[in-house]
Amino acid sequence: MAGRIAELVPKATAEKVAAMAIEDRESMKLRHTPLLLVREMARHKTHRALVSETLAQIIQRADELAEFVAIYWKDGRVPLSCQVKKGLTAAFPKLMSISSPNTSAAGRSNCGTCSSSASPSRAIRRRPTFGRGWSREAWRGFVAP
């Protein structure tokens, strides 16, 4: 089935594939098919413009970051494209409200590869952390998750 999806993505318009990925994730509650659609969009130059927006919209759980990177590297470990990095970075603020990290059986974080590849430090810096030295102005802009 994945081969058929890979074959059909370049034949459709980028907007249609992006809309299909979003509909698959939100309406049909599918998890892997939208990630595969975005991965195939990232392979084709005509579809790359919508990759970051679509990826940020379909990633709703922390484990989906690791799943997307696994799908991306299925055919060999290649550098993440710029649009993929932007999409992963945009997805991080949604996931910051998760109380406990998603860990594997060995107790290591599954998202370590994602966080180092997508450089989420910009997204993390936007949210205030608890600590000393916060002024009233800083707390006024704080929105609890």
C-alpha positions as CSV (number, residue, x, y, z in Angstrom):
1,M,0.0,0.0,0.0
2,A,2.9,2.4,0.8
3,G,4.3,1.8,-2.6
4,R,1.0,2.7,-4.2
5,I,0.8,5.9,-2.1
6,A,4.3,6.9,-3.2
7,E,3.4,6.3,-6.8
8,L,0.2,8.4,-6.7
9,V,1.4,11.5,-4.7
10,P,3.4,13.1,-7.5
11,K,0.4,12.7,-9.8
12,A,-1.9,14.8,-7.6
13,T,-1.6,18.5,-6.8
14,A,0.2,19.6,-3.6
15,E,-2.9,21.2,-2.2
16,K,-5.0,18.1,-2.7
17,V,-2.4,15.8,-1.1
18,A,-2.0,18.2,1.9
19,A,-5.8,18.4,2.3
20,M,-6.0,14.6,2.1
21,A,-3.3,14.2,4.8
22,I,-5.1,16.6,7.1
23,E,-8.5,15.0,6.5
24,D,-7.0,11.5,7.2
25,R,-5.6,12.7,10.5
26,E,-8.5,14.7,11.8
27,S,-11.6,13.1,10.4
28,M,-10.5,9.5,9.9
29,K,-8.2,9.5,12.9
30,L,-5.4,7.7,11.0
31,R,-1.9,8.1,12.3
32,H,0.6,6.6,9.8
33,T,-1.0,7.4,6.4
34,P,-0.9,11.2,6.9
35,L,2.8,10.9,7.9
36,L,3.6,8.9,4.8
37,L,1.7,11.3,2.6
38,V,3.8,14.2,4.0
39,R,7.0,12.2,3.6
40,E,6.2,11.6,-0.1
41,M,5.4,15.3,-0.5
42,A,8.9,16.1,0.9
43,R,10.4,14.0,-1.9
44,H,8.9,16.0,-4.7
45,K,9.9,19.6,-5.5
46,T,6.5,20.6,-6.6
47,H,5.0,19.5,-3.3
48,R,7.6,20.9,-0.8
49,A,6.0,24.3,-0.2
50,L,3.2,22.8,1.9
51,V,5.2,20.2,3.8
52,S,5.9,22.4,6.9
53,E,2.3,23.6,7.4
54,T,0.8,20.2,6.8
55,L,3.3,18.4,9.1
56,A,2.7,20.9,11.9
57,Q,-1.0,20.3,11.6
58,I,-1.1,16.5,11.5
59,I,1.3,15.9,14.3
60,Q,-0.8,15.8,17.5
61,R,1.1,13.3,19.7
62,A,4.7,13.2,20.8
63,D,5.3,9.7,19.5
64,E,4.3,10.9,16.0
65,L,7.5,12.9,15.8
66,A,9.6,9.7,16.1
67,E,7.2,7.9,13.8
68,F,7.6,10.5,11.1
69,V,11.4,10.5,11.4
70,A,11.3,6.6,11.1
71,I,9.2,6.9,8.0
72,Y,11.5,9.6,6.6
73,W,14.6,7.4,7.2
74,K,13.0,4.2,6.0
75,D,15.0,4.2,2.7
76,G,18.2,5.2,4.4
77,R,19.3,7.9,6.8
78,V,19.4,11.2,4.9
79,P,19.4,14.8,6.3
80,L,15.9,16.2,7.1
81,S,14.8,18.8,4.6
82,C,14.3,22.4,5.6
83,Q,10.6,22.2,5.3
84,V,10.5,19.1,7.5
85,K,12.6,20.8,10.1
86,K,10.2,23.8,10.1
87,G,7.2,21.5,10.4
88,L,8.7,19.6,13.3
89,T,9.7,22.8,15.0
90,A,6.2,24.2,14.6
91,A,4.7,21.0,16.1
92,F,6.7,21.2,19.3
93,P,4.7,23.9,21.1
94,K,1.5,21.8,20.8
95,L,3.4,18.9,22.5
96,M,4.9,21.0,25.3
97,S,1.7,20.6,27.4
98,I,2.3,16.8,27.7
99,S,3.1,16.1,31.4
100,S,5.3,13.0,31.0
101,P,7.7,12.3,28.2
102,N,7.1,9.4,25.9
103,T,9.7,6.9,26.8
104,S,10.7,3.5,25.3
105,A,10.9,0.3,27.3
106,A,14.6,1.1,28.0
107,G,13.5,4.4,29.6
108,R,15.1,6.6,26.9
109,S,13.1,9.3,25.2
110,N,11.8,8.4,21.7
111,C,11.9,12.0,20.7
112,G,15.6,12.6,21.2
113,T,16.4,12.3,17.5
114,C,13.5,14.6,16.6
115,S,14.5,17.3,19.0
116,S,18.1,17.4,17.9
117,S,17.2,17.3,14.3
118,A,14.4,19.9,14.3
119,S,16.2,22.2,16.8
120,P,13.1,23.0,18.9
121,S,15.1,25.4,21.1
122,R,13.3,28.3,19.5
123,A,9.9,26.9,20.3
124,I,10.9,26.0,23.8
125,R,12.4,29.5,24.5
126,R,9.1,31.1,23.6
127,R,7.4,29.5,26.7
128,P,8.4,30.7,30.1
129,T,9.9,28.2,32.5
130,F,9.5,28.2,36.2
131,G,12.5,29.8,37.9
132,R,13.9,32.8,39.7
133,G,13.9,36.3,38.3
134,W,10.6,36.4,36.5
135,S,9.1,39.9,36.4
136,R,5.4,40.7,36.4
137,E,5.6,41.5,32.7
138,A,6.8,38.0,32.0
139,W,4.0,36.3,34.0
140,R,1.3,38.5,32.3
141,G,2.0,36.9,28.9
142,F,2.1,33.3,30.4
143,V,-0.7,31.1,29.3
144,A,-1.0,27.8,31.2
145,P,-1.3,24.7,29.0
